[in-house]
Amino acid sequence: MPRSALLRHSIAAVTAATLLAGVGPLAATATAAPATAAATAAAQIDPWAASVPLTDGTAIHSLVDLKTAKDGAIVALWHRSPVDHSKNDLVVAVRPAVSSAWGAPHVLAELPSQRSDANLTVSADGSVTAGWMEYPNDGGPENEKPGAVWRMSTLAAGGTTWSAASVIMTDPGWVHSGQLAGSPSGELVAVWQKFSEGKAGVWSSVRPAPGEAWSEPLRIDEPLADGGVNGSPELVYSDQGTATLAFVQGTGRTGEVKVSDRTAGGTWTTPVPVSKAGMYPTGLTLAIGRSGHAALAWATTDDPTSGSSTQVLAVRPAGSLTWGAEEPANGFRTGAWREVAVNGRGDVTLLGVAADEATGFGARTTTRSATGGWSALKTLSSGYVQDDQFDLTVGADDTFHAVWTQEKTLMTSSRVDGVWSAAPTRLSTHTSGYSLGKVTTDAADRPVAVWEQSSGDFTNELRAATTAPAPVKPLPKWRDHSGDGKGDLLALTPAGALTVRTGTGTGGLGTGATAAGWPATSTVVPFGDLSGDRCNDLLVRSSTGVLTRHDGGCGTAFAPGGPQRTLGGGWNSYNTLTAPGDLTGDGRTDLLARTPAGELWMYADDGAGTFKSRVRLGGGWQIFNSVVGVGDLNGDKAGDLLARDTTGVLWRYDGNGKGAFASRVRVGGGWQAYNALAGVGDLTGDGRADLVARDTTGVLWRYDGDGKGAFASRVKVGGGWQMYKTLS
């Protein structure tokens, strides 16, 4: 996927005789041309802006978590103590989605002791929840006692006030390592580790929806007679609605990595082993990408007393709950000190610190592609790196960003288009003491770092920085799926290969990115930018009626296993799905759906990656055997529609920009000569929407729009188009 703009620098009525005979001057036949390879991008991002303080530097601050809400707000969570450690506040600050300025710090809770587990979780509605565990019975750092209360507070999307703290669970025993995660439906899942008779187990509780009660705690692991859960459990929630829990369970000599999954509204599955038997795994890390690809990394050894281990990885493709076999992580040599991130394509990047006899400790990285190949190991640091102070994230544009502490200063580097920055960038500004930080990305895919750095002999401050603002990438043009500004055509073969036939800008169609594996029963609907990443997307309805959004990559192929989001079932109640462009005047593409009985429904883009509730536009549309969305034909910025009746007459319906259509206008007769019609955007480079039609012999014809709702005489594009099952 190419880098985003923020990480690197759109007939007069013809008679049957005219239509069929091609009367009038015909342009030269346009032949298909192979796509040209994109130039290799330099691995660089926009320069970082000067950092800004989040605190005044008069206390001790320990950064706990940094997250980006679905609406683009950045949230930082940290502990704050005076120099004498007389209290421990849990503090949060927010950088709103529409601002580059951070709000004032807000105290969520004054904790009863210095011990506390805390983390942030984001929900699909844009809200952010902070969860923290309190230990009211502790007598001090060296006098920990049983008993814990887990609390939470939520900031609503676009809000400025955090909710009053509520209780997730209370337990009189030894509990710790609480993790909180949220589903797209608003469901929250909590997991924690609990000791009983000297053995640890993993427990969970669920809150089905905001305002509802938490369920009774449920033990997830199956107790062992001579062992328990070792180390903290790992919990993630996919954008597709599945919670995944991973943990290590075993004795002092052997153990297994186990995984349990829970679909929204369902129950936890019986934990299944992912690692090899007879080994001892440690340092488990679980990560999931926005399209649902997941990765597990851990260190494994057959002798836990040897001090030597091998780093391994297991991956799980999007849409599956089955893990692949563990594999060596390309010589990557770290134990627990490792971060893992997965991008939308399923590429897995590892970042960690390992000692080398020649160069000492250094920050190293490697990436496993979605197809299984590994990149060469790369050393990012050129000086001493602490083994536990680094962070890794990935943006919606599939760019990886890393921060680490090198010689006491915070450094950053980014992996853009498969290549890491030539040299790391220093972020911290202190002259003494350590700098420790985390990184995330904002709504514009810019990296945002927050870190703690020394401000005195016993105090520190939090600072934040992001890359300098760059021009926002414009919305893609209508039916441009290759990212070059020209209209494109999607073509699906009976064997399941989907190709972006790229517009040349002079009226022809080349051959762009192709992906195989699509079921022949798939209904493909070219769409606008529903996902919000400034690349046009694709809607695909399965034979069972499930509609899925496949996110575009502005030049990459639409693959069945690529970045996607399931939008729901029941869509086989419609016999036509088409996208005419913007029907409601909000600048976003909308969807039309027709039932066999002739009812036409509109699904408006809700601005959050899916659709609003359907609106009925009228009945009687069963008289048409083809209904095709064609974009703006008459220059009024609203999407328009073409419909062919059973006698071959083509009619135009002009959108009014308010979610409805004007009375129909006759375009002409004789259109029964074609077995495929498709609106393709601007093929000729004149800024007007055009139309293509395939006749029964496989010849493709182009009709140039005049920008006033009519078309010029047809122009032959080329033959052989009968090889495709559908054109859209």
URMONOR-V625358 format. One record per residue. RES is the residue in one small letter. BURIAL is I if it has 24 or more other C-alpha atoms within 12 Angstrom, else O. D_LAST is the distance of its C-alpha to the last C-alpha in whole Angstrom. Layout:
res=RES burial=BURIAL d_last=D_LAST
res=RES burial=BURIAL d_last=D_LAST
This chain:
res=m burial=I d_last=23
res=p burial=I d_last=24
res=r burial=I d_last=27
res=s burial=I d_last=26
res=a burial=I d_last=28
res=l burial=I d_last=31
res=l burial=I d_last=32
res=r burial=I d_last=31
res=h burial=O d_last=32
res=s burial=I d_last=17
res=i burial=I d_last=21
res=a burial=I d_last=24
res=a burial=I d_last=23
res=v burial=I d_last=23
res=t burial=I d_last=25
res=a burial=O d_last=24
res=a burial=O d_last=26
res=t burial=I d_last=24
res=l burial=I d_last=21
res=l burial=I d_last=22
res=a burial=O d_last=25
res=g burial=O d_last=23
res=v burial=O d_last=26
res=g burial=O d_last=27
res=p burial=O d_last=27
res=l burial=O d_last=24
res=a burial=I d_last=23
res=a burial=O d_last=24
res=t burial=O d_last=21
res=a burial=I d_last=19
res=t burial=I d_last=19
res=a burial=I d_last=17
res=a burial=O d_last=19
res=p burial=O d_last=20
res=a burial=O d_last=19
res=t burial=O d_last=23
res=a burial=O d_last=24
res=a burial=O d_last=25
res=a burial=O d_last=28
res=t burial=O d_last=30
res=a burial=O d_last=31
res=a burial=O d_last=34
res=a burial=I d_last=35
res=q burial=I d_last=36
res=i burial=I d_last=36
res=d burial=I d_last=37
res=p burial=I d_last=41
res=w burial=I d_last=42
res=a burial=O d_last=44
res=a burial=O d_last=48
res=s burial=I d_last=48
res=v burial=I d_last=49
res=p burial=I d_last=52
res=l burial=I d_last=51
res=t burial=I d_last=55
res=d burial=O d_last=58
res=g burial=I d_last=59
res=t burial=O d_last=62
res=a burial=I d_last=61
res=i burial=I d_last=60
res=h burial=I d_last=56
res=s burial=I d_last=54
res=l burial=I d_last=50
res=v burial=I d_last=49
res=d burial=I d_last=45
res=l burial=I d_last=42
res=k burial=I d_last=39
res=t burial=I d_last=36
res=a burial=I d_last=35
res=k burial=I d_last=31
res=d burial=I d_last=32
res=g burial=I d_last=33
res=a burial=I d_last=37
res=i burial=I d_last=39
res=v burial=I d_last=42
res=a burial=I d_last=45
res=l burial=I d_last=48
res=w burial=I d_last=51
res=h burial=I d_last=55
res=r burial=I d_last=57
res=s burial=I d_last=61
res=p burial=O d_last=64
res=v burial=O d_last=66
res=d burial=O d_last=69
res=h burial=O d_last=66
res=s burial=O d_last=67
res=k burial=O d_last=64
res=n burial=I d_last=60
res=d burial=I d_last=58
res=l burial=I d_last=54
res=v burial=I d_last=52
res=v burial=I d_last=49
res=a burial=I d_last=47
res=v burial=I d_last=44
res=r burial=I d_last=42
res=p burial=I d_last=40
res=a burial=I d_last=36
res=v burial=O d_last=37
res=s burial=O d_last=40
res=s burial=I d_last=41
res=a burial=O d_last=44
res=w burial=I d_last=46
res=g burial=I d_last=47
res=a burial=O d_last=51
res=p burial=I d_last=52
res=h burial=I d_last=52
res=v burial=I d_last=54
res=l burial=I d_last=53
res=a burial=I d_last=56
res=e burial=I d_last=59
res=l burial=I d_last=59
res=p burial=I d_last=62
res=s burial=I d_last=63
res=q burial=I d_last=61
res=r burial=I d_last=59
res=s burial=I d_last=56
res=d burial=I d_last=52
res=a burial=I d_last=49
res=n burial=I d_last=46
res=l burial=I d_last=43
res=t burial=I d_last=40
res=v burial=I d_last=36
res=s burial=I d_last=35
res=a burial=I d_last=31
res=d burial=I d_last=32
res=g burial=I d_last=34
res=s burial=I d_last=37
res=v burial=I d_last=40
res=t burial=I d_last=42
res=a burial=I d_last=45
res=g burial=I d_last=47
res=w burial=I d_last=51
res=m burial=I d_last=54
res=e burial=I d_last=57
res=y burial=I d_last=60
res=p burial=I d_last=63
res=n burial=O d_last=66
res=d burial=O d_last=66
res=g burial=O d_last=69
res=g burial=O d_last=68
res=p burial=O d_last=66
res=e burial=O d_last=68
res=n burial=O d_last=69
res=e burial=O d_last=65
res=k burial=O d_last=66
res=p burial=O d_last=64
res=g burial=I d_last=62
res=a burial=I d_last=59
res=v burial=I d_last=57
res=w burial=I d_last=53
res=r burial=I d_last=52
res=m burial=I d_last=48
res=s burial=I d_last=47
res=t burial=I d_last=44
res=l burial=I d_last=43
res=a burial=I d_last=40
res=a burial=I d_last=37
res=g burial=I d_last=38
res=g burial=O d_last=42
res=t burial=I d_last=45
res=t burial=I d_last=47
res=w burial=I d_last=47
res=s burial=I d_last=48
res=a burial=O d_last=52
res=a burial=I d_last=52
res=s burial=I d_last=51
res=v burial=I d_last=52
res=i burial=I d_last=50
res=m burial=I d_last=53
res=t burial=I d_last=57
res=d burial=I d_last=58
res=p burial=O d_last=62
res=g burial=O d_last=61
res=w burial=I d_last=60
res=v burial=I d_last=57
res=h burial=I d_last=54
res=s burial=I d_last=51
res=g burial=I d_last=49
res=q burial=I d_last=45
res=l burial=I d_last=43
res=a burial=I d_last=39
res=g burial=I d_last=37
res=s burial=I d_last=34
res=p burial=I d_last=31
res=s burial=I d_last=32
res=g burial=I d_last=36
res=e burial=I d_last=37
res=l burial=I d_last=40
res=v burial=I d_last=41
res=a burial=I d_last=45
res=v burial=I d_last=46
res=w burial=I d_last=50
res=q burial=I d_last=52
res=k burial=I d_last=56
res=f burial=I d_last=59
res=s burial=O d_last=61
res=e burial=O d_last=64
res=g burial=O d_last=63
res=k burial=I d_last=60
res=a burial=I d_last=56
res=g burial=I d_last=54
res=v burial=I d_last=50
res=w burial=I d_last=50
res=s burial=I d_last=47
res=s burial=I d_last=47
res=v burial=I d_last=44
res=r burial=I d_last=43
res=p burial=I d_last=40
res=a burial=O d_last=40
res=p burial=I d_last=41
res=g burial=O d_last=45
res=e burial=O d_last=45
res=a burial=O d_last=48
res=w burial=I d_last=47
res=s burial=O d_last=48
res=e burial=O d_last=51
res=p burial=I d_last=51
res=l burial=O d_last=50
res=r burial=I d_last=51
res=i burial=I d_last=48
res=d burial=I d_last=49
res=e burial=I d_last=52
res=p burial=O d_last=55
res=l burial=O d_last=57
res=a burial=O d_last=61
res=d burial=O d_last=61
res=g burial=I d_last=59
res=g burial=I d_last=56
res=v burial=I d_last=53
res=n burial=I d_last=54
res=g burial=I d_last=52
res=s burial=I d_last=50
res=p burial=I d_last=47
res=e burial=I d_last=43
res=l burial=I d_last=41
res=v burial=I d_last=37
res=y burial=I d_last=34
res=s burial=I d_last=31
res=d burial=I d_last=28
res=q burial=I d_last=27
res=g burial=I d_last=30
res=t burial=I d_last=32
res=a burial=I d_last=36
res=t burial=I d_last=37
res=l burial=I d_last=41
res=a burial=I d_last=43
res=f burial=I d_last=46
res=v burial=I d_last=49
res=q burial=I d_last=52
res=g burial=I d_last=55
res=t burial=O d_last=58
res=g burial=O d_last=60
res=r burial=I d_last=59
res=t burial=I d_last=56
res=g burial=I d_last=53
res=e burial=I d_last=49
res=v burial=I d_last=46
res=k burial=I d_last=45
res=v burial=I d_last=41
res=s burial=I d_last=41
res=d burial=I d_last=38
res=r burial=I d_last=37
res=t burial=I d_last=34
res=a burial=I d_last=34
res=g burial=O d_last=37
res=g burial=O d_last=38
res=t burial=O d_last=41
res=w burial=I d_last=41
res=t burial=O d_last=41
res=t burial=O d_last=44
res=p burial=I d_last=44
res=v burial=I d_last=43
res=p burial=I d_last=45
res=v burial=I d_last=42
res=s burial=I d_last=45
res=k burial=I d_last=47
res=a burial=O d_last=50
res=g burial=O d_last=54
res=m burial=I d_last=53
res=y burial=I d_last=53
res=p burial=I d_last=50
res=t burial=I d_last=51
res=g burial=I d_last=49
res=l burial=I d_last=46
res=t burial=I d_last=43
res=l burial=I d_last=39
res=a burial=I d_last=36
res=i burial=I d_last=32
res=g burial=I d_last=29
res=r burial=I d_last=27
res=s burial=I d_last=24
res=g burial=I d_last=27
res=h burial=I d_last=28
res=a burial=I d_last=32
res=a burial=I d_last=35
res=l burial=I d_last=39
res=a burial=I d_last=42
res=w burial=I d_last=45
res=a burial=I d_last=49
res=t burial=I d_last=50
res=t burial=I d_last=54
res=d burial=O d_last=56
res=d burial=O d_last=59
res=p burial=O d_last=59
res=t burial=O d_last=62
res=s burial=O d_last=61
res=g burial=O d_last=59
res=s burial=O d_last=57
res=s burial=I d_last=53
res=t burial=I d_last=50
res=q burial=I d_last=46
res=v burial=I d_last=44
res=l burial=I d_last=40
res=a burial=I d_last=38
res=v burial=I d_last=34
res=r burial=I d_last=32
res=p burial=I d_last=28
res=a burial=I d_last=26
res=g burial=I d_last=26
res=s burial=O d_last=29
res=l burial=I d_last=33
res=t burial=O d_last=34
res=w burial=I d_last=36
res=g burial=O d_last=36
res=a burial=O d_last=39
res=e burial=I d_last=41
res=e burial=I d_last=41
res=p burial=I d_last=43
res=a burial=I d_last=42
res=n burial=I d_last=42
res=g burial=I d_last=46
res=f burial=I d_last=45
res=r burial=I d_last=49
res=t burial=I d_last=49
res=g burial=I d_last=50
res=a burial=I d_last=50
res=w burial=I d_last=49
res=r burial=I d_last=45
res=e burial=I d_last=42
res=v burial=I d_last=39
res=a burial=I d_last=35
res=v burial=I d_last=32
res=n burial=I d_last=29
res=g burial=I d_last=25
res=r burial=I d_last=24
res=g burial=I d_last=27
res=d burial=I d_last=30
res=v burial=I d_last=33
res=t burial=I d_last=36
res=l burial=I d_last=40
res=l burial=I d_last=42
res=g burial=I d_last=46
res=v burial=I d_last=49
res=a burial=I d_last=51
res=a burial=I d_last=55
res=d burial=O d_last=55
res=e burial=O d_last=59
res=a burial=O d_last=58
res=t burial=O d_last=56
res=g burial=O d_last=57
res=f burial=I d_last=55
res=g burial=I d_last=51
res=a burial=I d_last=48
res=r burial=I d_last=45
res=t burial=I d_last=42
res=t burial=I d_last=39
res=t burial=I d_last=36
res=r burial=I d_last=34
res=s burial=I d_last=31
res=a burial=I d_last=28
res=t burial=O d_last=29
res=g burial=O d_last=32
res=g burial=O d_last=34
res=w burial=I d_last=36
res=s burial=I d_last=37
res=a burial=O d_last=40
res=l burial=I d_last=43
res=k burial=I d_last=43
res=t burial=I d_last=46
res=l burial=I d_last=46
res=s burial=I d_last=49
res=s burial=O d_last=52
res=g burial=I d_last=55
res=y burial=I d_last=56
res=v burial=I d_last=53
res=q burial=I d_last=54
res=d burial=I d_last=53
res=d burial=I d_last=52
res=q burial=I d_last=50
res=f burial=I d_last=47
res=d burial=I d_last=43
res=l burial=I d_last=39
res=t burial=I d_last=36
res=v burial=I d_last=33
res=g burial=I d_last=30
res=a burial=I d_last=27
res=d burial=I d_last=26
res=d burial=I d_last=27
res=t burial=I d_last=31
res=f burial=I d_last=34
res=h burial=I d_last=37
res=a burial=I d_last=41
res=v burial=I d_last=44
res=w burial=I d_last=47
res=t burial=I d_last=51
res=q burial=I d_last=53
res=e burial=I d_last=56
res=k burial=I d_last=56
res=t burial=I d_last=53
res=l burial=I d_last=50
res=m burial=I d_last=47
res=t burial=I d_last=44
res=s burial=I d_last=41
res=s burial=I d_last=37
res=r burial=I d_last=35
res=v burial=I d_last=32
res=d burial=I d_last=29
res=g burial=I d_last=32
res=v burial=I d_last=35
res=w burial=I d_last=38
res=s burial=I d_last=39
res=a burial=O d_last=42
res=a burial=O d_last=45
res=p burial=I d_last=45
res=t burial=I d_last=46
res=r burial=I d_last=49
res=l burial=I d_last=48
res=s burial=I d_last=51
res=t burial=I d_last=54
res=h burial=I d_last=57
res=t burial=O d_last=60
res=s burial=O d_last=62
res=g burial=I d_last=61
res=y burial=I d_last=57
res=s burial=I d_last=54
res=l burial=I d_last=51
res=g burial=I d_last=48
res=k burial=I d_last=44
res=v burial=I d_last=41
res=t burial=I d_last=38
res=t burial=I d_last=35
res=d burial=I d_last=34
res=a burial=I d_last=31
res=a burial=I d_last=30
res=d burial=I d_last=31
res=r burial=I d_last=34
res=p burial=I d_last=37
res=v burial=I d_last=40
res=a burial=I d_last=43
res=v burial=I d_last=46
res=w burial=I d_last=49
res=e burial=I d_last=53
res=q burial=I d_last=55
res=s burial=I d_last=59
res=s burial=I d_last=61
res=g burial=O d_last=64
res=d burial=O d_last=67
res=f burial=O d_last=65
res=t burial=I d_last=62
res=n burial=I d_last=59
res=e burial=I d_last=56
res=l burial=I d_last=52
res=r burial=I d_last=50
res=a burial=I d_last=46
res=a burial=I d_last=44
res=t burial=I d_last=41
res=t burial=I d_last=39
res=a burial=O d_last=40
res=p burial=I d_last=37
res=a burial=O d_last=34
res=p burial=O d_last=32
res=v burial=O d_last=29
res=k burial=O d_last=26
res=p burial=O d_last=24
res=l burial=I d_last=21
res=p burial=I d_last=18
res=k burial=I d_last=16
res=w burial=I d_last=13
res=r burial=I d_last=10
res=d burial=I d_last=12
res=h burial=I d_last=12
res=s burial=I d_last=15
res=g burial=I d_last=17
res=d burial=I d_last=19
res=g burial=I d_last=18
res=k burial=I d_last=15
res=g burial=I d_last=12
res=d burial=I d_last=9
res=l burial=I d_last=6
res=l burial=I d_last=5
res=a burial=I d_last=7
res=l burial=I d_last=9
res=t burial=I d_last=12
res=p burial=O d_last=14
res=a burial=O d_last=17
res=g burial=I d_last=14
res=a burial=I d_last=14
res=l burial=I d_last=11
res=t burial=I d_last=11
res=v burial=I d_last=10
res=r burial=I d_last=10
res=t burial=I d_last=12
res=g burial=I d_last=13
res=t burial=I d_last=17
res=g burial=I d_last=18
res=t burial=I d_last=20
res=g burial=I d_last=17
res=g burial=I d_last=16
res=l burial=I d_last=13
res=g burial=I d_last=15
res=t burial=I d_last=15
res=g burial=I d_last=15
res=a burial=I d_last=15
res=t burial=I d_last=15
res=a burial=I d_last=16
res=a burial=O d_last=17
res=g burial=O d_last=18
res=w burial=I d_last=15
res=p burial=I d_last=16
res=a burial=O d_last=15
res=t burial=O d_last=15
res=s burial=I d_last=12
res=t burial=I d_last=10
res=v burial=I d_last=7
res=v burial=I d_last=7
res=p burial=I d_last=7
res=f burial=I d_last=10
res=g burial=I d_last=13
res=d burial=I d_last=16
res=l burial=I d_last=17
res=s burial=I d_last=20
res=g burial=I d_last=22
res=d burial=I d_last=22
res=r burial=I d_last=20
res=c burial=I d_last=17
res=n burial=I d_last=14
res=d burial=I d_last=13
res=l burial=I d_last=11
res=l burial=I d_last=11
res=v burial=I d_last=12
res=r burial=I d_last=14
res=s burial=I d_last=16
res=s burial=O d_last=18
res=t burial=O d_last=21
res=g burial=O d_last=19
res=v burial=I d_last=19
res=l burial=I d_last=17
res=t burial=I d_last=17
res=r burial=I d_last=16
res=h burial=I d_last=15
res=d burial=I d_last=17
res=g burial=I d_last=15
res=g burial=I d_last=18
res=c burial=I d_last=17
res=g burial=I d_last=17
res=t burial=I d_last=17
res=a burial=I d_last=15
res=f burial=I d_last=14
res=a burial=I d_last=16
res=p burial=I d_last=17
res=g burial=I d_last=21
res=g burial=I d_last=20
res=p burial=I d_last=21
res=q burial=I d_last=19
res=r burial=I d_last=21
res=t burial=I d_last=21
res=l burial=I d_last=20
res=g burial=O d_last=22
res=g burial=O d_last=22
res=g burial=O d_last=22
res=w burial=I d_last=18
res=n burial=I d_last=18
res=s burial=O d_last=20
res=y burial=I d_last=17
res=n burial=I d_last=15
res=t burial=I d_last=12
res=l burial=I d_last=11
res=t burial=I d_last=9
res=a burial=I d_last=10
res=p burial=I d_last=12
res=g burial=I d_last=14
res=d burial=I d_last=18
res=l burial=I d_last=19
res=t burial=I d_last=22
res=g burial=O d_last=24
res=d burial=O d_last=24
res=g burial=I d_last=22
res=r burial=I d_last=19
res=t burial=I d_last=16
res=d burial=I d_last=16
res=l burial=I d_last=14
res=l burial=I d_last=14
res=a burial=I d_last=15
res=r burial=I d_last=17
res=t burial=I d_last=19
res=p burial=O d_last=20
res=a burial=O d_last=23
res=g burial=I d_last=21
res=e burial=I d_last=22
res=l burial=I d_last=19
res=w burial=I d_last=20
res=m burial=I d_last=19
res=y burial=I d_last=19
res=a burial=I d_last=20
res=d burial=I d_last=20
res=d burial=O d_last=23
res=g burial=O d_last=24
res=a burial=O d_last=25
res=g burial=I d_last=22
res=t burial=I d_last=21
res=f burial=I d_last=21
res=k burial=O d_last=24
res=s burial=O d_last=25
res=r burial=O d_last=23
res=v burial=I d_last=24
res=r burial=O d_last=24
res=l burial=I d_last=23
res=g burial=O d_last=24
res=g burial=O d_last=24
res=g burial=O d_last=24
res=w burial=I d_last=20
res=q burial=I d_last=20
res=i burial=I d_last=21
res=f burial=I d_last=17
res=n burial=I d_last=15
res=s burial=I d_last=12
res=v burial=I d_last=12
res=v burial=I d_last=9
res=g burial=I d_last=10
res=v burial=I d_last=10
res=g burial=I d_last=13
res=d burial=I d_last=16
res=l burial=I d_last=17
res=n burial=I d_last=21
res=g burial=O d_last=22
res=d burial=O d_last=23
res=k burial=I d_last=21
res=a burial=I d_last=20
res=g burial=I d_last=16
res=d burial=I d_last=16
res=l burial=I d_last=14
res=l burial=I d_last=13
res=a burial=I d_last=15
res=r burial=I d_last=16
res=d burial=I d_last=19
res=t burial=O d_last=20
res=t burial=O d_last=22
res=g burial=I d_last=19
res=v burial=I d_last=20
res=l burial=I d_last=17
res=w burial=I d_last=18
res=r burial=I d_last=18
res=y burial=I d_last=19
res=d burial=I d_last=20
res=g burial=I d_last=20
res=n burial=I d_last=24
res=g burial=I d_last=23
res=k burial=O d_last=25
res=g burial=I d_last=23
res=a burial=I d_last=23
res=f burial=I d_last=22
res=a burial=O d_last=24
res=s burial=O d_last=25
res=r burial=O d_last=23
res=v burial=I d_last=23
res=r burial=I d_last=22
res=v burial=I d_last=20
res=g burial=I d_last=21
res=g burial=I d_last=22
res=g burial=I d_last=21
res=w burial=I d_last=17
res=q burial=I d_last=17
res=a burial=I d_last=17
res=y burial=I d_last=14
res=n burial=I d_last=12
res=a burial=I d_last=8
res=l burial=I d_last=8
res=a burial=I d_last=5
res=g burial=I d_last=7
res=v burial=I d_last=8
res=g burial=I d_last=11
res=d burial=I d_last=14
res=l burial=I d_last=14
res=t burial=I d_last=18
res=g burial=O d_last=20
res=d burial=O d_last=21
res=g burial=I d_last=20
res=r burial=I d_last=18
res=a burial=I d_last=14
res=d burial=I d_last=13
res=l burial=I d_last=11
res=v burial=I d_last=9
res=a burial=I d_last=10
res=r burial=I d_last=11
res=d burial=I d_last=14
res=t burial=O d_last=16
res=t burial=O d_last=18
res=g burial=I d_last=15
res=v burial=I d_last=15
res=l burial=I d_last=13
res=w burial=I d_last=14
res=r burial=I d_last=14
res=y burial=I d_last=15
res=d burial=I d_last=17
res=g burial=I d_last=17
res=d burial=I d_last=21
res=g burial=I d_last=21
res=k burial=O d_last=23
res=g burial=I d_last=20
res=a burial=I d_last=20
res=f burial=I d_last=19
res=a burial=I d_last=21
res=s burial=I d_last=21
res=r burial=I d_last=18
res=v burial=I d_last=18
res=k burial=I d_last=18
res=v burial=I d_last=16
res=g burial=I d_last=17
res=g burial=O d_last=17
res=g burial=O d_last=16
res=w burial=I d_last=12
res=q burial=I d_last=14
res=m burial=O d_last=14
res=y burial=I d_last=10
res=k burial=I d_last=10
res=t burial=I d_last=7
res=l burial=I d_last=4
res=s burial=I d_last=0
